Amino acid sequence: MYHAHTVICGAGIIGLTIARELVKAGCDDVIIFDKEAAPSKHASGRNSGVLHAGIYYDPGTLKAKMCLEGNRRMQAWCEERGLPLFKSGKVIVARTDDELSTLDELERRATANGGLVEMIDQKRLAEIEPNARTVDRALYSPLTSVVDPKRILDAMREELETSGKARFFFGTRFTGAAGANAVTTSQGEIGYKLFINAAGAYSDRVAQAFGIAENYRLLPFKGIYRVLAKPAADRINGSIYPVPNIKNPFLGVHFTRSVHGDVYVGPTAIPAFGRENYGLFNGMDSEILSILFRDMRLFVNNPKFRTIAMEEPRKYFFKRFFEDAARLVWDIRPEDMLPSAKVGIRPQLVDVKTSQLVMDFVIEEAQNSVHILNSISPAFTSSMYFAELVVKQHILHS
């Protein structure tokens, strides 16, 4: 039986940043275990790499409180270590007159959250992003940046291993709770004084093994991307986003120039049939029937989800995907958009009692354990600040 003072399930961005904070706070005996062979195999390594700047989130929520400060810390950390960082900026454009009121609401939220944004006219937009199109005005976010998530995760792993205070157990799958001070895994039992659930797409299952979070289930949404060929890619300077439906937690198909110069278009938010359903059929598992049941229940009871379920699957078809993206720019042709292997799963938390999509991060405690649920966007952006608050408010105080 292995043993450590603190055991963390999940080597994604949340697990690694919490481990870093624990080490900084004086904990010198941490085990981080993960079912994969390395970090970055799922959401933390498959996202767009955009560091958001506190625009979308309702003031007062955990997302609003943590996003902007998390952005600043991650940028500073990347600069300190010479990791790729592209200070791209972002424009949010309106496709119709009806979206202008939401654009104004985003400006209000960003200002309330302490963010730096500027409402710009079409002339100023043309200076920043000449190919971006909008109705009347657009919102400019100069603090939005782009990073390489995989490089960040690798650097954090190296930092933790070098400290001598953290051990990684890869290829180790959580299988259950064994009383108040141990978990069972595919590699045997691991004992602990404190257990932290940072299992991402499986965090609800892990929490329920501890007898909590019974009203929550994670519902997977698939994010498909395409990549722009040249010279079309050269006409995108940074990031171009649409005005989103702020009643839903998705930001819509957008253009993002990566730190390596590629321009990606996406992602979609298609209801998926498995927590790792990255292909059309690949990744479907025995949970497909329960996922379909939850989808159907939400479809009947939740008008917001019903809109997503009716609109997003159409984007599997290139024509619909292209039309959605083309509304954001002046000049693009179907042949400019090439297939991309990039695809991610967004594990969205659902309250099955109320049939509502959970819009904020959720942290729950059980005996000798802390559970991080709904660690979705902007979780990567927020992670450094989020981890500090988790350690201070949910670990050190207890």
Beta strands, then each sheet from edge to edge (+ up, - down):
strand 1: 2-9
strand 2: 30-33
strand 3: 50-51
strand 4: 85-86
strand 5: 90-93
strand 6: 118-121
strand 7: 137-141
strand 8: 145-147
strand 9: 166-169
strand 10: 174-177
strand 11: 182-185
strand 12: 188-197
strand 13: 216-228
strand 14: 239-242
strand 15: 254-257
strand 16: 263-266
strand 17: 270-271
strand 18: 337-351
strand 19: 356-357
strand 20: 362-366
strand 21: 369-373
sheet 1: 9+ 2+ 1+ 12+ 11- 10+
sheet 2: 9+ 2+ 1+ 12+ 21+ 20-
sheet 3: 3+ 8- 4+
sheet 4: 6+ 7- 5+ 14+ 15- 16+ 13- 17+
sheet 5: 6+ 7- 5+ 14+ 15- 16+ 13- 18+ 19-
end
